[in-house]
Structures are given as C-alpha cells and as structure tokens.
C-alpha cells in the first residue's frame, strides 16, 4: 500500500505510536474539522481507510520519513 506524502505527514503528526491509537486519534480530529475543511476530512478518510487495511506489523514497518 502506497501512502502519499500528505498521508505520511498526517500519520507523523497524529500517531501516538500504534495503529489502533492512530485510528482513534484520526477519528477524534476528523470530528473536529469544520465543514469547509473538506480537504483535511478527505485526507483523514484516506489515511483511516489505508491504516484499517494494515496489520499492526505492517504499520510498525512503515517508512514515514522522506
């Protein structure tokens, strides 16, 4: 699964270090976005979808740094 640079940045910003922790954090921050922040909402949805499709081991193996 390929992550965009923006998706990687969102993971770096919001991940507490675990896949399940990231899923919780993204759901929480997504609920705080205003309706006019559609781009951020879409990005969070994209990251959520991709991370849900990963195992914990796959998440831990991600290379997020450029």
C-alpha positions in Angstrom: 0.0 0.0 0.0 1.4 3.3 -1.1 1.0 6.4 1.1 1.2 9.9 -0.3 3.5 12.5 1.4 0.4 14.2 2.9 -0.8 10.9 4.3 2.6 10.2 5.8 2.7 13.7 7.4 -0.8 13.2 8.9 0.4 9.9 10.4 3.5 11.5 11.8 1.5 14.3 13.3 -1.2 12.3 15.0 0.2 8.9 15.6 0.7 8.0 19.3 2.9 5.1 18.1 0.4 2.4 17.5 -2.0 1.6 14.6 -5.1 1.4 16.9 -4.0 4.6 18.7 -3.7 6.4 15.3 -7.2 5.2 14.3 -8.6 6.6 17.5 -6.8 9.9 17.1 -7.8 10.4 13.5 -11.4 9.7 14.2 -11.2 12.3 17.0 -9.6 15.0 15.0 -11.7 14.3 12.0 -14.8 15.1 14.1 -13.2 18.5 15.0 -12.7 19.6 11.4 -15.1 22.2 10.1 -17.3 21.5 7.0 -15.2 23.9 5.0 -12.1 21.8 5.7 -13.1 19.2 3.1 -9.5 18.6 2.0 -8.4 17.7 5.5 -11.5 15.5 6.0 -10.8 13.7 2.8 -7.1 13.2 3.8 -8.1 11.8 7.2 -10.6 9.4 5.5 -7.9 8.2 3.1 -5.4 7.6 5.9 -8.1 5.8 8.0 -9.0 3.5 5.1 -5.4 2.6 4.4 -4.4 2.1 8.1 -7.5 0.0 8.7 -6.3 -2.3 5.9 -2.9 -2.8 7.6 -1.9 -5.2 10.2 -0.1 -3.9 13.3 3.2 -5.3 11.9 2.7 -3.6 8.6 2.0 -0.3 10.4 5.1 -0.7 12.6 7.2 -1.3 9.4 6.1 1.9 7.7 8.9 4.1 6.5 7.4 7.6 7.0 10.5 9.7 6.7 11.4 11.1 3.2 
